[in-house]
Amino acid sequence: MLRPLLLLLPLALSAFPLRFEASPSGDSFTVRHAVLRRHAVEFAGGTRMTLPGGSMHMPVAGAAAGSVSYLERRDPSKWRLHVPQYACVMYREVYPGIDLVFHDASGRLEYDFRLQPGADPSAIRVRFDSLDGVRLEGGELVAGSLRQHRPVAFQDTPDGRRVVAVRYRLRGTEVTFSLDAYDRSLPLVIDPVLSYATYADASGAEVGSSVAVDSTGNAFLAGTTDSANFPPKPAGTAARGFVGKLDAAGANFTSMVVIAGASIDGMALDSAGNPVVTGSVSDLAQFPGATPAGYQAGTSGGFIARFTQDATGFKLAFIATFAASPGAIALDPKDFIYVTGAAGPSFRTTAGVVQGAPSGGIGDAFALKLSADGARAVYATFVGGSREDAARAIAVDSGGEAYITGDTASANFPVTPGSLQPAFGGRVIDPFTGAVFGDAFVAKLDAGAASLVFSTYLGGKAPDVAYGIALDKDNNAYVTGSTQSADFATTQGALQTKYAGGTPVTEAADPAGDSFLVKLTANGVRLWSTFLGGSARDIAEAVTVDSSGDAIVTGATDSPDFPFTVGALAGCRTGGPWLASVDSAGAKLLASTSLPGSGLEEPHALARDPQGEFYIAGDATSRAFLSTPGAAQTAYGGGDTDAFVAKVDLGAPSRMAVSCVLNAASFQPGNFNPFPLFTVAPGEIISLFGAGLGPEQGAVGQPAGGVFPKTLAGTQVLFDGVAAPLLYAGSNQINAIVPYGVKSPATQMTLQRGGISDGPCPLPVAAAVPGFSRRTPPASGKRRC
């Protein structure tokens, strides 16, 4: 039995790993939430930090951490290319023998005072100027929008790290540090642990629309952001497309490019592993426009951009523009570029194509093929009927024939004679939103787009939409999407031949009923067709095919009975994102798993590397249990959504993984805001659910002198390094008491057993998390912190 293991490479684009960037004038460094200047640090929200009696000379950059390019407006001479990013910035000798270092700590901005042997910590004075004043709250320091946790001091000795007790001392607006005795012959680090009271004030929304992986395992994520501080350089809140390259370990973004005034909807890698993207222009004033050698058929609408790479990062090869709304992109073996989406009358077609003019509807699907250098259109054609049509995915075979799929509300969509489904299933209008739905479609164009090899409807009487398509080595097409049609045609012997549920069309028109997966030959003959879903809403958004012809699909579900396989990461929540593998005959579910997280995650893209591991990209709202330690970004960045990318190995053995932490009475995940925050409280009895947590037989904690053990069958649960009393430890569940010493706003939880650990996972802390008992326990599963 295949058992899933998840190695997540989280990517919260409003909270990328903090990187420092020198200003163009060279007189400061910018980082999210702050500007580091000569003599002062200015934080978002108006708080200013200075060092009375100290010397804050011009800060200097620390370790290099990749580069980012900003393509803004139409004058390339104004673009900022290959701007270096740094992992830390230092003010040297702010006091004798004392340096001040700003750095990233899991998405938070922190600073350390680093004292050389013999340096005097009493010389340090920190002043905060804030309209809201400066105060101490339970040993923590609050200055305007900043909250500094209790300070930490330590020395690295030959016997290991030694903690030195340290406290804030506040006089007016000036802060000093009071330390217990320590070895003055060794260096000392004072870490005030700077964080923010809220992330939402400085972040917007990010969506990961596309993911691709090169031959060496580097992952490329493309998407759109509206955050004013993404990356470090503020540039308003208009939409901006981005492409980021993540190293094979998932630990660092080595390069990035930002395209102003645009969103990115699709990406593919060329034969050299360079990204080619497509998207829509949202702000002509900010958009850089077509390059001189790029194809230009309209100044607004869609664009295609190709980037090359060198040691400095991404380099723009060309930008081409055209009048349409792109949805997806693919490349053939010769690097010709194919784009599809929806287009109106201003879309410019070429001679000799299958449909040179629009059919009179609101929009038609289109297919555009550009030369590899982006200079000319090989063909451009409409594919549509008299109502709304849109293509959402594209795949290209080795002969340059393009397969497109999407949805149509046209009863006269151009289907071919003898096609799988020549008749339109029906148009449905949602009575609440006015949205119009019809059938999914699949169409294949010959290499010159002069004719349709085949074209067919896919659907029933209710809404149907196709979101993804992929080809196997024999050019069989695998199409996935979602349907509300109970009469969607399935084949005998398929995995799931009957519709399982979803919102009845009599209540609302919503294609997210069940997911579907259909396999067609290169000539459009159906090999098999199956539903994939539970009793609530399910959607499949992307598909890829492995070397055995097995289909791997990703999507999202609200169904408590979604078909997960044994050993899956089925969660403590209902539904969420999923990844499933269906055999090449469409008859067997090989593996199906949820992804970790606590909020609403929706995958949008899927890629496969040469080693057979899968990469999922999308947007997330989870505040806990989504990220893994050591990944590029381990903290949610704020705003409505964060983009993410996850690397999944469906064939690896399972291992210790925490799925969630619930109140042991209510089995609810702490507080909601509006999603589960997994808040814990001092003295609260909690239940951890997951896999490989404790012994298979389970062990009950026996109190000695009224005190429960802190190690049970070799298992420990630590909060900020303090072991929690354990009431029970088993393979799928641990009951523990949160130590009374945990402090707001957050604690770090780590599970340890037999030399293996999971975490640390940050959990919010509240004064109390009340809960009432209920009889029905939650479904157990496992997730990594």
C-alpha positions in Angstrom: 0.0 0.0 0.0 1.3 3.4 -0.9 1.6 5.6 2.2 1.9 9.3 1.8 4.7 11.4 3.3 4.6 15.2 2.9 7.6 17.4 2.7 6.0 20.9 2.5 7.9 23.8 1.1 5.5 26.6 2.3 5.5 29.8 0.4 3.7 32.7 2.1 4.3 35.4 -0.4 3.2 38.2 1.9 5.6 36.7 4.4 8.5 35.5 2.3 11.6 34.9 4.3 12.7 38.4 5.3 15.2 39.8 2.9 17.0 43.1 3.2 17.5 45.3 0.1 19.7 48.4 -0.3 18.0 51.5 -1.4 18.9 52.9 -4.9 20.7 55.8 -3.2 22.6 53.4 -0.9 21.8 55.3 2.2 19.4 52.7 3.8 18.2 49.1 3.7 14.6 48.2 3.3 13.0 45.1 4.8 9.3 44.2 5.2 7.9 46.4 8.1 11.1 48.6 8.5 13.7 50.8 6.9 17.2 50.7 8.4 18.9 54.1 8.1 21.9 55.8 9.4 21.2 56.8 13.0 17.7 55.2 13.2 15.4 52.3 12.3 11.9 53.3 11.2 9.1 50.7 11.5 5.8 50.5 9.8 3.2 52.3 11.9 5.5 55.2 12.8 7.6 53.8 15.5 11.3 54.9 15.5 14.2 53.1 17.2 17.5 54.9 18.1 20.4 54.1 20.5 21.1 57.1 22.8 24.8 57.4 23.4 25.5 54.9 20.7 26.9 55.1 17.2 24.5 53.9 14.5 26.7 54.4 11.4 25.5 53.3 8.0 24.5 49.6 8.3 26.3 47.0 6.3 24.9 43.9 4.4 25.4 40.4 5.7 25.1 37.1 3.8 23.8 37.3 0.2 20.3 35.7 -0.3 19.5 35.9 -4.1 18.2 38.7 -6.1 14.9 40.3 -7.4 14.2 42.3 -10.5 11.4 44.9 -10.8 9.9 45.5 -14.2 7.8 48.6 -13.9 6.5 51.0 -16.5 7.5 51.1 -20.1 11.0 52.6 -19.9 13.5 49.8 -19.4 16.1 52.2 -18.2 14.0 52.7 -15.1 13.7 49.0 -14.3 15.7 47.7 -11.3 17.4 44.5 -12.4 19.1 41.8 -10.2 18.8 43.8 -7.0 20.7 41.9 -4.4 18.9 40.6 -1.4 20.6 40.0 2.0 19.8 37.7 4.9 20.8 40.2 7.6 22.1 43.7 8.1 24.5 44.9 10.8 25.3 48.1 12.6 28.9 47.7 13.7 30.2 48.9 17.1 27.1 50.7 18.2 28.7 50.6 21.6 32.3 49.5 22.4 32.5 45.8 21.5 28.8 45.6 20.7 27.2 45.0 17.2 23.5 45.3 16.4 22.3 42.7 13.9 18.8 42.6 12.2 17.8 39.3 10.7 14.9 37.0 9.8 13.4 34.5 12.3 10.7 32.4 10.6 9.2 35.4 8.9 9.6 37.8 11.8 12.1 40.7 12.0 14.4 40.2 14.9 17.5 42.0 16.1 20.4 40.9 18.4 23.0 42.7 20.4 26.2 40.7 20.0 28.8 41.5 22.7 32.4 40.6 22.4 34.2 39.3 25.5 34.5 42.1 28.0 31.9 44.4 26.4 29.6 46.1 28.9 25.8 45.3 28.4 24.8 48.1 30.7 25.9 50.5 28.0 23.0 49.5 25.8 20.1 51.9 25.7 17.3 51.6 23.2 14.8 54.4 22.6 11.4 54.0 20.9 9.5 57.0 19.7 5.9 56.1 19.2 2.6 58.1 19.3 1.1 55.2 21.3 3.9 55.3 23.9 6.1 52.5 25.2 5.1 50.1 27.9 5.9 46.7 29.5 3.2 44.0 29.5 4.0 40.9 31.5 7.7 41.2 30.7 7.1 42.0 27.1 7.8 45.4 25.5 5.2 47.2 23.4 6.0 50.2 21.3 3.3 51.3 18.9 2.7 48.4 16.4 5.8 46.5 17.7 5.7 43.8 20.3 8.9 42.4 21.7 8.7 39.2 23.5 10.7 38.6 26.7 14.4 39.0 25.8 16.7 36.0 25.6 20.5 36.1 26.3 22.9 33.2 25.8 26.6 32.3 25.5 28.0 29.4 23.4 30.4 27.5 25.7 32.5 24.4 25.1 29.8 22.5 26.9 27.0 23.9 24.7 24.7 26.9 24.8 24.1 28.5 28.2 21.1 30.7 28.7 21.6 33.9 30.8 18.6 35.3 32.5 17.7 38.8 31.1 14.9 41.3 31.6 13.8 44.7 30.2 14.1 47.8 32.2 12.0 50.7 31.1 12.6 54.4 31.9 10.3 56.7 30.0 10.9 55.7 26.4 14.3 54.2 26.9 14.9 50.5 27.4 17.9 48.8 29.0 18.7 45.2 29.9 19.3 43.6 33.3 21.3 40.4 33.2 22.2 37.8 35.8 25.8 36.8 36.3 27.6 35.4 33.2 31.1 34.6 31.9 32.5 37.9 30.7 35.4 36.1 28.9 33.0 34.7 26.4 30.8 36.4 23.7 27.2 37.2 24.7 24.1 37.5 22.6 21.1 39.5 23.7 18.0 38.7 21.6 14.9 40.8 22.2 12.8 38.7 19.8 11.0 41.4 17.9 7.6 40.6 16.3 4.4 42.3 15.4 1.0 42.6 17.1 -0.7 41.8 13.8 0.5 40.6 10.4 -2.6 41.9 8.5 -1.7 45.5 8.7 1.2 45.2 6.3 0.1 42.4 4.0 -2.4 41.8 1.2 -3.4 38.7 -0.7 -1.2 36.4 -2.8 -2.2 33.5 -5.1 0.1 30.8 -6.4 -1.3 30.1 -9.9 1.4 27.9 -11.4 4.3 25.7 -10.4 7.0 24.0 -12.4 10.2 22.1 -11.5 13.5 21.8 -13.4 15.7 18.7 -13.9 17.6 19.4 -10.7 14.6 19.9 -8.4 14.4 23.6 -8.3 10.8 24.7 -8.0 9.4 27.8 -9.8 6.3 29.4 -8.4 4.4 32.1 -10.3 1.4 34.0 -9.2 0.0 37.4 -8.2 0.3 39.7 -5.2 -1.4 43.0 -4.2 0.7 43.5 -1.1 2.2 46.9 -0.8 5.4 45.5 0.7 6.2 42.6 -1.6 9.1 42.0 -1.8 10.8 44.6 0.3 10.2 47.5 -2.1 6.8 49.1 -1.6 5.0 49.8 -4.9 1.4 50.4 -4.2 -1.4 47.9 -3.9 -2.1 47.2 -7.6 -1.7 43.6 -8.8 1.8 42.5 -9.7 2.8 39.2 -11.1 5.8 37.4 -9.7 8.1 34.4 -10.5 10.2 33.0 -7.7 12.8 30.2 -7.9 13.1 28.0 -4.8 16.1 25.8 -4.3 15.8 22.0 -4.3 15.9 21.8 -0.5 13.0 24.2 -0.3 15.0 26.4 2.0 15.7 29.6 0.0 14.4 31.7 -2.9 17.5 32.2 -5.0 15.9 34.7 -7.5 12.7 36.5 -8.2 11.2 38.9 -10.7 8.2 41.1 -10.3 6.1 42.4 -13.2 4.1 45.5 -12.3 0.6 46.1 -13.4 -0.1 42.5 -14.2 -1.3 39.1 -12.9 0.3 35.8 -13.9 -2.1 32.9 -14.7 0.2 30.3 -16.2 3.8 29.2 -16.4 5.9 26.5 -18.2 9.6 25.8 -18.4 11.5 25.7 -21.7 14.0 23.1 -22.7 16.7 24.9 -20.8 14.7 25.2 -17.6 13.8 28.9 -18.0 10.3 30.1 -17.1 7.8 31.4 -19.7 4.7 33.0 -18.2 1.4 34.3 -19.4 -1.2 36.6 -17.7 -3.3 39.7 -17.9 -2.5 43.4 -17.8 -4.3 45.1 -15.0 -2.6 48.6 -15.0 -1.2 49.9 -18.3 0.6 52.7 -16.6 2.6 50.3 -14.5 3.0 47.4 -17.0 6.4 47.4 -18.8 4.8 46.7 -22.2 6.0 44.7 -25.1 9.7 44.6 -25.8 10.9 45.8 -29.2 11.3 42.2 -30.5 8.2 40.9 -29.0 5.0 40.1 -30.8 2.4 42.9 -30.3 -1.2 42.5 -31.3 -2.9 44.9 -28.9 -1.7 47.1 -26.1 -3.9 45.7 -23.4 -5.3 42.3 -22.4 -2.8 39.5 -22.3 1.0 39.1 -22.3 3.7 36.4 -22.6 7.1 36.9 -21.0 10.2 34.6 -21.2 13.1 34.9 -18.8 16.5 33.4 -18.9 18.8 32.9 -16.0 22.4 33.5 -15.0 24.4 34.0 -11.8 22.7 37.3 -11.1 19.1 35.9 -11.4 16.3 36.2 -14.0 16.9 38.2 -17.2 14.0 39.3 -19.4 14.2 37.8 -22.9 11.0 39.3 -24.3 7.5 40.4 -23.5 4.7 39.9 -26.1 1.2 41.4 -25.9 -2.2 40.5 -27.4 -5.8 41.3 -26.8 -7.2 38.4 -24.8 -7.4 37.0 -21.3 -4.9 34.1 -21.0 -5.6 31.2 -18.7 -2.8 28.6 -19.4 0.4 28.1 -21.3 2.4 25.1 -22.7 5.6 24.6 -24.7 6.4 22.0 -27.3 9.9 20.3 -27.6 11.1 23.1 -29.8 10.1 25.7 -27.3 7.2 27.1 -29.4 4.7 28.8 -27.0 1.0 27.9 -26.9 -1.5 30.0 -24.9 -5.2 29.6 -24.4 -8.0 31.4 -22.5 -10.9 33.7 -23.5 -10.9 36.4 -26.1 -13.3 39.0 -27.5 -13.7 40.6 -31.0 -10.4 42.6 -30.7 -8.3 39.4 -30.6 -6.2 39.3 -33.8 -6.4 36.0 -35.7 -4.1 34.7 -38.5 -5.0 33.4 -41.9 -6.1 29.8 -42.6 -7.1 28.9 -39.0 -10.1 26.9 -38.0 -12.1 29.9 -36.8 -10.9 33.4 -37.9 -13.7 35.4 -36.4 -15.7 35.4 -33.1 -19.0 33.7 -33.0 -20.9 36.6 -31.5 -20.9 35.6 -27.9 -19.5 37.4 -24.8 -16.2 35.6 -25.4 -14.8 32.7 -27.2 -12.0 30.3 -26.3 -8.8 31.0 -28.2 -5.5 29.3 -29.1 -2.3 31.3 -29.8 1.0 29.8 -30.9 4.1 32.0 -30.8 7.6 31.4 -32.1 10.2 30.5 -29.5 11.7 34.0 -29.6 8.3 35.6 -29.1 8.6 37.6 -32.3 5.7 36.3 -34.4 2.4 34.4 -34.2 2.5 31.0 -35.9 -1.3 30.9 -35.6 -4.1 32.6 -33.6 -7.6 31.3 -33.7 -10.9 31.4 -31.9 -12.7 28.2 -30.8 -16.2 28.9 -29.6 -19.9 29.3 -30.1 -22.5 32.0 -29.7 -22.5 32.2 -25.9 -19.8 32.3 -23.2 -16.7 30.1 -23.8 -13.4 29.9 -22.0 -10.4 27.6 -22.2 -8.7 26.9 -18.8 -5.9 24.5 -19.6 -3.7 23.4 -22.5 -1.3 20.6 -23.4 0.8 20.0 -26.5 2.1 16.8 -27.9 5.5 16.2 -29.6 4.0 16.9 -33.0 2.9 20.4 -32.0 -0.8 19.5 -31.8 -2.6 21.4 -29.0 -5.3 20.1 -26.7 -7.4 22.7 -24.9 -10.1 22.2 -22.3 -12.5 24.5 -20.4 -16.2 25.2 -20.4 -18.8 26.5 -22.7 -22.4 27.8 -22.5 -22.8 27.6 -26.3 -25.2 25.0 -27.7 -23.4 25.5 -31.0 -19.8 25.0 -29.8 -17.8 23.6 -32.7 -17.9 19.9 -32.0 -16.6 17.4 -34.6 -18.7 14.7 -36.3 -18.8 11.5 -34.4 -17.4 13.1 -31.3 -17.8 11.5 -27.8 -20.6 13.9 -26.9 -22.0 15.9 -29.8 -25.0 17.2 -27.9 -25.0 20.1 -25.5 -26.0 19.1 -22.0 -27.7 22.3 -21.1 -27.3 25.9 -19.9 -27.9 26.7 -16.2 -28.1 30.2 -14.7 -27.5 30.6 -11.0 -30.6 32.4 -9.6 -28.6 34.2 -6.9 -25.5 35.4 -8.8 -26.6 35.3 -12.5 -23.6 33.2 -13.4 -24.0 31.2 -16.5 -22.8 27.5 -16.7 -22.8 24.9 -19.4 -20.7 21.9 -20.2 -17.0 21.2 -20.1 -15.3 20.7 -23.5 -12.1 19.2 -24.9 -10.7 20.1 -28.3 -7.6 19.1 -30.2 -6.1 21.4 -33.0 -3.8 20.1 -35.7 -0.3 21.5 -35.8 -1.3 24.5 -37.9 -4.7 25.1 -36.2 -6.3 24.7 -39.6 -8.7 22.1 -38.4 -10.0 20.4 -35.3 -8.8 16.8 -34.9 -11.6 16.3 -32.5 -13.9 18.5 -30.3 -16.5 17.3 -27.8 -18.7 18.4 -25.0 -18.2 16.8 -21.6 -21.1 17.1 -19.2 -24.7 16.6 -18.2 -27.7 18.7 -17.4 -26.1 20.7 -14.5 -22.9 22.8 -14.5 -19.6 21.2 -15.6 -16.2 22.8 -15.8 -12.8 21.3 -16.9 -9.7 22.9 -15.2 -6.8 20.6 -16.1 -5.4 18.5 -18.9 -2.3 16.4 -19.3 -0.9 13.9 -21.9 0.8 10.6 -21.4 3.6 9.1 -23.6 1.0 7.8 -26.1 -0.7 11.2 -26.3 -3.8 10.0 -24.4 -5.4 13.0 -22.8 -6.4 13.1 -19.1 -9.0 15.8 -18.4 -10.1 16.8 -14.9 -12.5 19.3 -13.4 -15.8 19.4 -11.4 -19.4 18.7 -12.1 -22.8 19.1 -10.5 -24.3 16.7 -13.1 -25.5 13.4 -11.7 -25.8 12.3 -15.3 -22.2 13.0 -16.2 -21.2 10.0 -18.2 -18.9 7.5 -16.5 -17.7 4.1 -17.7 -18.3 0.6 -16.4 -15.7 -0.6 -14.0 -14.4 2.9 -13.2 -13.3 4.0 -9.8 -16.6 5.8 -8.9 -19.4 5.5 -11.4 -22.1 7.3 -9.4 -22.4 11.0 -8.4 -21.8 11.3 -4.6 -23.3 14.7 -3.8 -22.7 18.3 -3.7 -25.2 21.2 -3.6 -28.3 20.3 -5.6 -28.7 22.5 -8.7 -32.2 23.4 -7.4 -30.6 25.3 -4.6 -27.6 26.9 -6.4 -25.8 26.4 -9.7 -22.3 25.4 -8.6 -20.0 23.1 -10.7 -18.1 22.1 -7.5 -20.2 19.0 -6.9 -17.9 16.0 -7.5 -14.6 16.0 -9.2 -14.2 14.1 -12.4 -11.4 12.5 -14.4 -11.7 11.4 -18.0 -9.1 9.7 -20.3 -9.3 10.1 -24.0 -7.2 8.8 -26.9 -5.3 11.1 -29.2 -8.4 10.9 -31.5 -10.9 11.7 -28.8 -12.2 8.2 -28.0 -13.1 7.8 -24.4 -11.1 5.1 -22.6 -12.7 5.7 -19.2 -14.5 8.3 -17.1 -15.0 8.5 -13.3 -16.2 10.7 -10.5 -14.0 11.4 -7.6 -15.7 13.0 -4.6 -17.8 12.8 -1.5 -21.2 14.0 -0.3 -20.4 17.7 -0.3 -18.5 20.1 -2.6 -15.4 18.8 -4.5 -13.3 20.4 -7.2 -10.3 19.1 -9.1 -8.0 21.8 -10.6 -4.9 20.2 -12.1 -3.7 16.8 -13.3 -0.4 15.3 -14.4 0.6 11.8 -15.5 3.5 9.7 -14.3 5.6 7.3 -16.3 3.2 4.4 -15.7 0.2 6.3 -17.1 -1.3 6.8 -13.6 -3.1 10.1 -13.2 -2.3 12.4 -10.3 -4.9 15.0 -9.5 -5.1 17.8 -7.0 -8.1 19.8 -5.8 -10.1 20.8 -2.8 -13.0 19.3 -0.9 -15.7 20.1 1.7 -16.7 16.4 1.9 -16.2 14.6 5.2 -16.3 11.3 3.3 -13.9 12.2 0.5 -12.2 8.9 -0.5 -8.8 9.1 1.3 -6.7 5.9 1.3 -5.2 4.2 4.4 -2.3 6.1 5.9 -3.5 9.4 4.4 -3.1 12.7 6.0 -6.8 12.9 6.6 -7.2 15.9 8.8 -8.9 17.0 12.0 -10.9 19.3 9.8 -13.5 18.5 7.2 -12.2 18.6 3.7 -9.4 20.8 2.5 -6.8 20.3 -0.3 -6.2 16.8 -1.6 -3.8 14.9 -3.9 -4.9 11.6 -5.4 -3.3 9.0 -7.7 -5.6 6.9 -10.0 -4.3 4.0 -12.0 -4.0 4.1 -15.7 -7.2 2.0 -16.1 -9.2 4.5 -14.1 -10.4 1.7 -11.8 -8.3 1.9 -8.7 -7.4 4.7 -6.2 -3.7 4.1 -5.6 -3.2 6.9 -3.0 -5.2 9.8 -1.8 -4.3 12.2 0.9 -5.2 15.5 2.4 -2.6 18.3 2.9 -1.8 19.7 6.3 -3.3 22.9 7.5 -6.1 24.4 9.5 -7.8 26.9 7.2 -8.9 26.9 3.6 -6.3 25.9 1.1 -7.0 25.6 -2.6 -4.5 24.1 -5.0 -4.3 25.6 -8.5 -1.4 23.9 -10.2 0.5 20.6 -10.2 4.0 19.5 -11.5 6.1 16.4 -11.4 9.9 16.2 -11.1 12.1 13.5 -12.7 12.2 11.6 -9.4 8.4 11.2 -9.3 7.7 13.7 -6.6 4.8 16.2 -7.0 4.7 19.9 -6.5 1.4 21.7 -5.7 0.8 25.4 -5.8 -2.1 27.5 -4.6 -3.3 29.8 -1.9 -3.7 29.2 1.8 -5.3 30.7 4.9 -3.8 28.2 7.5 -2.0 29.7 10.4 -0.7 26.4 11.8 0.4 22.9 10.7 1.0 23.8 7.0 4.7 24.5 7.0 7.7 22.4 7.8 10.8 23.4 9.9 13.7 24.7 7.8 11.5 25.6 4.8 11.8 29.0 3.0 8.9 30.5 5.1 7.3 29.0 8.1 4.9 31.7 9.2 1.7 32.9 7.7 2.1 36.4 6.3 -1.3 37.9 6.8 -4.0 39.3 4.5 -6.7 37.2 2.9 -4.5 34.5 1.5 -0.8 33.4 1.2 0.6 31.6 -1.8 2.1 28.2 -1.1 4.0 25.4 -2.8 4.1 21.9 -1.4 6.4 19.0 -2.4 4.7 15.6 -1.9 6.1 12.0 -2.1 3.2 9.6 -2.5 5.5 6.6 -2.2 7.5 7.3 0.9 6.8 5.5 4.2 4.9 7.5 6.8 6.6 8.9 9.9 5.9 11.0 13.0 3.7 13.9 12.1 1.3 16.0 14.2 -2.0 16.7 12.5 -3.6 19.1 15.0 -4.0 20.2 18.6 -7.5 20.2 20.0 -9.2 21.0 23.3 -9.6 17.6 24.9 -13.1 18.4 26.1 -14.6 19.9 23.0 -12.3 18.5 20.3 -12.3 22.0 18.8 -9.1 23.7 17.6 -8.9 26.6 20.0 -10.2 29.9 18.8 -11.4 30.9 15.3 -10.5 34.1 13.5 -12.3 33.2 11.2 -10.3 30.0 10.6 -9.0 27.6 13.4 -6.0 29.1 15.1 -5.2 26.1 17.4 -4.9 28.4 20.3 -3.8 26.9 23.6 -4.0 28.1 27.2 -1.9 27.6 30.3 -3.2 24.5 32.2 -5.5 23.4 29.3 -5.9 19.7 28.7 -5.2 19.2 25.0 -5.2 16.2 22.5 -2.7 15.9 19.8 -3.7 13.8 16.8 -1.5 12.5 14.1 0.6 9.4 13.3 3.7 7.9 14.9 3.2 10.0 18.0 3.7 7.4 20.7 3.7 3.6 21.3 1.3 1.4 19.3 -0.3 -0.1 22.4 -0.7 3.3 24.1 0.4 4.2 27.7 -1.6 5.9 30.4 0.2 8.4 32.6 0.1 7.5 36.3 0.4 10.4 38.7 3.0 10.2 41.4 2.4 12.5 44.3 -0.3 14.2 42.3 2.0 15.0 39.4 1.7 13.4 36.0 4.9 12.2 34.2 6.5 14.5 31.6 7.9 11.5 29.7 5.6 8.6 28.8 6.8 5.6 26.9 9.7 7.7 25.6 7.4 10.5 24.4 7.6 14.2 25.3 5.6 17.2 24.3 7.6 20.4 24.8 6.3 24.0 24.9 9.1 26.5 24.6 11.4 23.7 25.7 9.4 22.9 28.8 8.0 19.3 29.0 4.2 19.1 29.4 2.6 16.6 31.8 1.2 13.6 29.9 -2.0 11.8 30.6 -1.9 9.4 27.6 0.4 8.6 24.7 -0.5 6.4 21.8 0.4 6.2 18.1 -2.4 8.4 16.9 -3.2 10.5 20.0 -1.5 12.2 22.9 -3.3 13.9 25.8 -1.3 16.5 27.7 -1.5 19.5 30.0 -0.2 22.8 28.6 2.5 24.1 31.0 1.3 27.0 33.1 4.4 28.9 32.1 3.4 29.5 28.5 2.9 33.2 27.7 0.9 35.2 25.1 1.0 35.7 22.2 2.5 32.4 21.1 4.4 29.3 22.1 6.5 26.8 20.2 5.3 23.1 20.5 7.7 20.2 19.7 7.0 16.5 19.9 9.9 14.2 20.7 10.1 10.4 20.7 13.1 8.0 20.3 15.4 10.7 19.0 12.8 11.9 16.4 11.0 15.2 16.6 8.2 17.1 14.9 8.2 20.8 15.1 8.6 23.4 16.5 5.1 24.5 15.6 4.0 28.0 16.6 0.6 28.0 18.4 -1.2 31.1 19.7 -1.7 31.5 23.4 -4.8 32.8 25.2 -5.7 33.2 28.8 -8.3 30.5 28.4 -9.7 28.1 25.8 -13.0 26.8 27.3 -14.6 23.6 25.9 -17.6 21.4 26.4 -17.4 17.7 26.0 -19.2 15.9 23.1 -19.5 12.2 22.3 -18.3 12.1 18.7 -14.5 12.2 18.4 -12.8 13.8 15.4 -11.3 11.8 12.6 -7.6 11.3 13.4 -4.9 11.9 11.0 -1.4 13.3 10.8 0.1 16.6 9.8 3.4 18.1 10.1 4.0 21.4 11.9 
